[in-house]
Amino acid sequence: PQTRIIFSRVSRMRKIKARIFILAGAIGLLVIHHFKDFNDPKKVQLIRNEKEVSNYKKLPSRNNSHVYSWPKCQQNITANSTAGFSSLPKNIQDFLYYRHCRHFPMLLDLPDKCGGADKSREVFLLLVIKSSPVNYERREVLRKTWAEERWHKG
């Protein structure tokens, strides 16, 4: 009788392990199939010329010239209650004081850079890099290298 109980436990454990193995395999196949579709050039097609672009129905653009403004971000003085705050470098202290801020003063305003309000819907990718003003040189290096303004396969 005791060997029968042990055998049934072993049998039950094998069934559970088999189910887990099958489930993991099915999930793995699903993930592989999902990512395979993204890499298939037949399924991912880019618009190659302007003629194809003109055939697409464009949404009507509104002639809005809104200037959005947000309240000026105030320093969060409770940040200095963090343990060891005074021993941190000044730039880290500034980050902690203002990390809740989401809107910053504009250093460079080029409203027509992406076609203005009328053509901004046509922008495919707009890359914005957030960094402090003291890192201007580093951002400039990015602008002149891989982040250079250009058409890609257009």
LOTIMI-606877 format. One record per residue (C-alpha): x, y, z; residue number from 0. Coordinates in nm, 2 decimals. Example, Ala and Ser with C-alpha at 12.3 -4.5 7.8 and 13.67 -1.06 7.14 Angstrom:
<rs>
R | 1.23 | -0.45 | 0.78 | 0
R | 1.37 | -0.11 | 0.71 | 1
</rs>
This chain:
<rs>
R | 0.00 | 0.00 | 0.00 | 0
R | 0.28 | 0.24 | 0.08 | 1
R | 0.46 | 0.18 | -0.25 | 2
R | 0.13 | 0.25 | -0.43 | 3
R | 0.11 | 0.59 | -0.26 | 4
R | 0.47 | 0.67 | -0.35 | 5
R | 0.41 | 0.55 | -0.71 | 6
R | 0.10 | 0.77 | -0.75 | 7
R | 0.29 | 1.07 | -0.61 | 8
R | 0.57 | 1.01 | -0.86 | 9
R | 0.32 | 0.96 | -1.14 | 10
R | 0.14 | 1.29 | -1.05 | 11
R | 0.47 | 1.48 | -1.04 | 12
R | 0.56 | 1.34 | -1.38 | 13
R | 0.23 | 1.46 | -1.52 | 14
R | 0.28 | 1.81 | -1.37 | 15
R | 0.63 | 1.83 | -1.51 | 16
R | 0.51 | 1.72 | -1.85 | 17
R | 0.24 | 1.98 | -1.85 | 18
R | 0.48 | 2.25 | -1.75 | 19
R | 0.72 | 2.14 | -2.02 | 20
R | 0.45 | 2.14 | -2.29 | 21
R | 0.32 | 2.48 | -2.18 | 22
R | 0.67 | 2.63 | -2.18 | 23
R | 0.74 | 2.49 | -2.52 | 24
R | 0.41 | 2.63 | -2.66 | 25
R | 0.49 | 2.98 | -2.51 | 26
R | 0.84 | 2.96 | -2.66 | 27
R | 0.71 | 2.87 | -3.01 | 28
R | 0.45 | 3.15 | -2.98 | 29
R | 0.72 | 3.41 | -2.90 | 30
R | 0.95 | 3.29 | -3.18 | 31
R | 0.66 | 3.30 | -3.43 | 32
R | 0.56 | 3.65 | -3.31 | 33
R | 0.91 | 3.79 | -3.35 | 34
R | 0.97 | 3.62 | -3.68 | 35
R | 0.68 | 3.82 | -3.83 | 36
R | 0.85 | 4.15 | -3.74 | 37
R | 1.17 | 4.05 | -3.92 | 38
R | 1.00 | 3.92 | -4.24 | 39
R | 1.06 | 4.18 | -4.51 | 40
R | 0.75 | 4.07 | -4.70 | 41
R | 0.53 | 4.16 | -4.41 | 42
R | 0.70 | 4.48 | -4.32 | 43
R | 0.69 | 4.72 | -4.61 | 44
R | 0.80 | 5.07 | -4.62 | 45
R | 0.66 | 5.34 | -4.84 | 46
R | 0.92 | 5.38 | -5.11 | 47
R | 0.81 | 5.68 | -5.31 | 48
R | 0.60 | 5.99 | -5.30 | 49
R | 0.35 | 5.85 | -5.54 | 50
R | 0.25 | 5.58 | -5.29 | 51
R | 0.24 | 5.84 | -5.01 | 52
R | 0.00 | 6.06 | -5.21 | 53
R | -0.24 | 5.77 | -5.25 | 54
R | -0.30 | 5.75 | -4.88 | 55
R | -0.59 | 5.96 | -4.74 | 56
R | -0.44 | 6.23 | -4.52 | 57
R | -0.62 | 6.36 | -4.22 | 58
R | -0.71 | 6.72 | -4.24 | 59
R | -0.47 | 6.94 | -4.05 | 60
R | -0.58 | 7.22 | -3.83 | 61
R | -0.41 | 7.55 | -3.85 | 62
R | -0.34 | 7.58 | -3.48 | 63
R | -0.07 | 7.81 | -3.36 | 64
R | -0.11 | 7.73 | -2.99 | 65
R | 0.18 | 7.80 | -2.76 | 66
R | 0.16 | 7.56 | -2.47 | 67
R | 0.28 | 7.68 | -2.14 | 68
R | 0.32 | 7.51 | -1.81 | 69
R | 0.38 | 7.65 | -1.47 | 70
R | 0.74 | 7.69 | -1.38 | 71
R | 0.88 | 7.39 | -1.20 | 72
R | 0.97 | 7.47 | -0.84 | 73
R | 1.25 | 7.32 | -0.64 | 74
R | 1.14 | 7.03 | -0.42 | 75
R | 1.32 | 7.12 | -0.09 | 76
R | 1.22 | 6.79 | 0.07 | 77
R | 1.48 | 6.62 | -0.14 | 78
R | 1.75 | 6.74 | 0.09 | 79
R | 1.60 | 6.52 | 0.37 | 80
R | 1.74 | 6.22 | 0.18 | 81
R | 2.02 | 6.04 | 0.38 | 82
R | 2.36 | 6.16 | 0.27 | 83
R | 2.22 | 6.44 | 0.05 | 84
R | 2.48 | 6.70 | 0.14 | 85
R | 2.76 | 6.47 | 0.05 | 86
R | 2.63 | 6.42 | -0.31 | 87
R | 2.78 | 6.61 | -0.60 | 88
R | 2.60 | 6.93 | -0.70 | 89
R | 2.46 | 6.79 | -1.02 | 90
R | 2.30 | 6.49 | -0.84 | 91
R | 2.15 | 6.73 | -0.58 | 92
R | 2.00 | 6.94 | -0.86 | 93
R | 1.86 | 6.62 | -1.02 | 94
R | 1.70 | 6.52 | -0.69 | 95
R | 1.56 | 6.87 | -0.64 | 96
R | 1.39 | 6.88 | -0.98 | 97
R | 1.33 | 6.51 | -1.07 | 98
R | 0.95 | 6.56 | -1.05 | 99
R | 0.96 | 6.82 | -1.33 | 100
R | 0.82 | 6.72 | -1.67 | 101
R | 0.83 | 7.05 | -1.86 | 102
R | 1.14 | 7.26 | -1.89 | 103
R | 1.22 | 7.59 | -2.05 | 104
R | 1.29 | 7.56 | -2.42 | 105
R | 1.66 | 7.63 | -2.51 | 106
R | 1.61 | 7.60 | -2.89 | 107
R | 1.27 | 7.68 | -3.05 | 108
R | 1.24 | 7.58 | -3.41 | 109
R | 0.86 | 7.57 | -3.47 | 110
R | 0.88 | 7.50 | -3.84 | 111
R | 1.16 | 7.23 | -3.82 | 112
R | 0.91 | 6.95 | -3.86 | 113
R | 0.68 | 7.12 | -4.10 | 114
R | 0.50 | 7.34 | -3.85 | 115
R | 0.15 | 7.27 | -3.72 | 116
R | 0.02 | 7.20 | -4.08 | 117
R | 0.27 | 6.92 | -4.17 | 118
R | 0.37 | 6.78 | -3.83 | 119
R | 0.15 | 6.48 | -3.89 | 120
R | 0.39 | 6.36 | -4.16 | 121
R | 0.68 | 6.33 | -3.91 | 122
R | 0.77 | 5.96 | -3.87 | 123
R | 1.02 | 5.98 | -3.59 | 124
R | 1.11 | 6.27 | -3.37 | 125
R | 1.40 | 6.19 | -3.13 | 126
R | 1.42 | 6.41 | -2.82 | 127
R | 1.72 | 6.38 | -2.58 | 128
R | 1.67 | 6.51 | -2.23 | 129
R | 1.99 | 6.63 | -2.07 | 130
R | 2.12 | 6.92 | -1.86 | 131
R | 2.25 | 7.24 | -2.03 | 132
R | 2.61 | 7.16 | -1.91 | 133
R | 2.61 | 6.86 | -2.15 | 134
R | 2.56 | 7.07 | -2.46 | 135
R | 2.89 | 6.95 | -2.62 | 136
R | 2.79 | 6.59 | -2.57 | 137
R | 2.45 | 6.65 | -2.74 | 138
R | 2.62 | 6.83 | -3.02 | 139
R | 2.84 | 6.53 | -3.09 | 140
R | 2.52 | 6.32 | -3.11 | 141
R | 2.36 | 6.57 | -3.35 | 142
R | 2.66 | 6.56 | -3.58 | 143
R | 2.69 | 6.18 | -3.58 | 144
R | 2.42 | 5.91 | -3.56 | 145
R | 2.14 | 6.16 | -3.46 | 146
R | 2.20 | 6.37 | -3.77 | 147
R | 1.89 | 6.50 | -3.95 | 148
R | 1.84 | 6.29 | -4.26 | 149
R | 1.59 | 6.10 | -4.47 | 150
R | 1.60 | 5.72 | -4.42 | 151
R | 1.51 | 5.51 | -4.72 | 152
R | 1.29 | 5.79 | -4.84 | 153
</rs>
